[in-house]
Amino acid sequence: MFRVIEPVEVDFTTSIAIEEARRLVLSALRRMGGRIKVDSSRDIVAGFGSGWKARLLGVLLGGIECFPRDVVVALRASNGKTLVKVSVRDTFGFGSRVGVADRIQRLMYDNALAVKAAFPDAG
């Protein structure tokens, strides 16, 4: 009945310097409505959704956006480029019903692509 929500990962490179890339990531996450949990020079974690709202109302009544998840971004320099790894993971803890799981997976993928969209030369 319940299905585990697998993490979503999107990796890309950019010619933008790592400091500017960090600024772009933070800006994108804030525009998306994320709560910045970790902000270090190379790693950023932002929380989305609401665990209590998802538990109380459920995703169907509370809306798909209430599903709790973290967007984790790792920035690394390599050969004059910046490697960006975006991971979106479920923080709800016990998965979701099969009918809703695909919608949640799509939401998580859209979150990862929204970060990538902040980089015009992402490849």
PyMOL commands that set and color helices and strands:
alter all, ss='L'
color gray80, all
select helices_A, chain A and resi 18-31+51-62+64-66+98-116
alter helices_A, ss='H'
color red, helices_A
select strands_A, chain A and resi 2-3+8-14+35-39+43-48+69-78+81-90+96-97
alter strands_A, ss='S'
color yellow, strands_A
deselect
rebuild
show_as cartoon
